[in-house]
C-alpha cells in the first residue's frame, strides 16, 4: 500500500465535493487506505481526508507540529476537525496539543490498540515482547521495518534488535491469504513466532461512525 501524498483529499478521489466536506480527518498516511475504504463502505460524504506522511511512524517527534500546522491550515474551511492519530509515541503531547487546539483525536496508545479495539487490546495484558504488524506494515515491511533498522545491510543486527521479542502479531484489517503468507515470512525473517489476529477496523470504524456534523 502506498500512502497518499500530503494534503491529498477525498475530493480528489471523487468522494466529496465542495460544500460536502464538513468534517476534516487529519490522519497518518499509513491509515489512508483503511479510512478511504470505510468512507466508501458507509457513504460518509460529509468527511474529507488529508494525510500526513506515513514515515512519521518512524519519527513521532514530528507528529505534533505537523498536526498543529494542518489544523491551522484547514480550520476555517471545515465545521469540525478530527485527528486520526492515537498517541503514537508522542508521550501525551499530541493529546495535549489537540486539547489546546480544541480538536478531537482517536483514543488509544497507538494504532495497534485501536485496530484491535482498545478494550480488547488491553485484555491481552502486557505484551511487551510482541512486535505488531498491520496490513500497511506487512505490505511495506521492507520500507518501514527492514531497511530503516539497517537489516538490509547488516542482517546480523536482527538478534540484537529483536532479541527480546518473542512473537510477531499480524493484526489483519482484511482477510487476504497473500498478506497472511507475507506476514508469516516477515516473522520468519525476524526469527519470531507468528500469531494472526483478524481485527478488522476496530475502534477506527466506531470512532469515525460516531462523528456527526
N, C-alpha and C positions, 0 to 999 in steps of 0.2 A: 504494500500500500504506500502510495506517495502522498505525503501531507500536502494540503492546499497551500499555495503561496500566501504570504502575508496579505491581509485585508481582502482576500477573495471572498465574496459574499454569496449567499444563496441566490441573490438576484441574477448572478452570472450563470447560475445553474437552472434558471427558469422556475424557481420555486417561490420567488417573491417578486413583487413589482412595487414601484414607487407607491408609498402610502400603506402598504400591507405589512412592512417590517416593523411592527410596533415594539417588538422585543428584540434586542440585540443580544446574541450569545457570543461572548468572547471566550474562545476555547483554545486549548492546546491542539496544535496541528495533528498530534497523534490520535486525537478523538474525532477528527473531521469526518471520516467515512461512517463511523457509527452514528454520529449526530445527523448527518445527511440521511442515513437510512431511516432513522426514527422519524425525522420530519416528513419524509416521503410516505412512510407507512401510515402515519397518523394525520397527514394532511394539515400540518401546522403552518398555514400560510401566514400567520402573524409573526413568525420568527425569521430572523436573518442571522446568518453565521459569519463571523470573521475569526480567522485563526492566527495565532502567534506561532512562531517556528517550533516545530516538534523537537528540534535539537536543544531547546531549553530544558528538556528532560535531563540533559547531561550537565546543565549549568543553572540550577534552580535559583541561584542568587540574582539572575537576570529577570525572573518572572515578575516580581513585584513592580519594578519600574516599567516593564513592558505593559503590564495590565493597567497601571495608572495612566500611561500615555494613551492607551487605546480608549479608556473610559473618557478621558479629557477630549479626545478627538471626536468621539461619536455621541457624547451625552446629549447634545442639543437636537440630534436627529431622531431620537427614539424615546418612547414613553418609559421604557424600562430596560435596564441592562442586567444580565445575569452572567456571572463568571463561571465558566465550566472548567475550573481547576479545583482540586482539593488542596490540602496544604502543600503537597508536592515538594517537600524538602525545604520549605521556607521558614520553618521553625515558628509558625504562627504569625509571621509578618504579613503574609498575604491576607489572612482574615482581618488583621488589624487595619490594613490599608483599605480593604473593601468596606469595613465598618466606617472608616473615616470618609470614604467617597460616597457612602450611602447606597452601595450596590450589594446584591446578594451573591453568594457563591455556593457551589455544591458542597455538601458535608462529607467529611472523611479525611483521613490522613494522606491518602494517595489514591490513584485510580484503581489499583488492585483491590482496594477495600470497597469502593463504591460500585465497581463492576460486579463483584460478588454479592453486594448488599452489605452495608456497614455492620448490621447486626449479625449476619451470617459469618462475615469475616472475623468479627470479634469472637464468635463462638468457637472458632478453631483454637483460640488461645494464642500463646506466644509462639509464632512460627519464625523465630529469628534465623533459623537455619534453612529457610525456604527461599528460593530465588524464583521470582514470578515473571511470566511472560503473558501478554495479551495477544490477540490476533495481530495487532500492529507490530509488536515486538518480535513475534515469530517471523512475520514477513520481512522485517527489517533487522533481523538478528545480526548480520554481519556489520551493517552500518551503525547500529546503536549499541551493540554489545561487544562483538568480537574485535573490531578494528579500534574503537575508542579505548579499549583496555589494553591495546598493544599485542593482542594474542595472535594477530595475523603475522606479525614479525617475530614475536617471542612466545611461541606456544608453551614454553617451559614455565611461563608465569601463571599458567592455569591453576596449578596446585596451590600457589601462594595466594592468589586472588580468591579462589573458590574453595580453599581447603576447609573452611569452617561451615560450608553449606553441605546439606545432606540430600536435598531434593530440588528438582525443578518442578514448579506447579504451572501448568498451562491453563489459564482461565480463558476458555473459549467463548467468544461472543457469538460465533456462528458454528454450525455443525458442518465441518469441512474435513473430509478424510485426508486430503493432501496437506492441509495445515497441521493436522494432528501428527501426521508422519514426519513433517518437518520439525515439529516441536520435540518429538522423540529423538530426532537426530541432534537437535540442539542440546538436549540433556546428555546424550552420549558424548558430544564434543566437550562438554563441561565436566564430564565424569560424575554426573549426579543421577540419583534415582528420579524416575519420571512419575508425575501424578497429573491426571487430567480432570478438570472440573468444568463442566458446561455451566457458565454463569448467565449467558445471555447479556442483556444490557444492564441488569441490576438496578441500582439506585439512580443510574444515569437516566433511565427511562421514566422512573417515577418522579424524579426531580423536574424533568422537563415537562412532563404531562401536567404537573401542578401549576405551571406558570400561566397566569392569566393576564390579559392586557388591562 
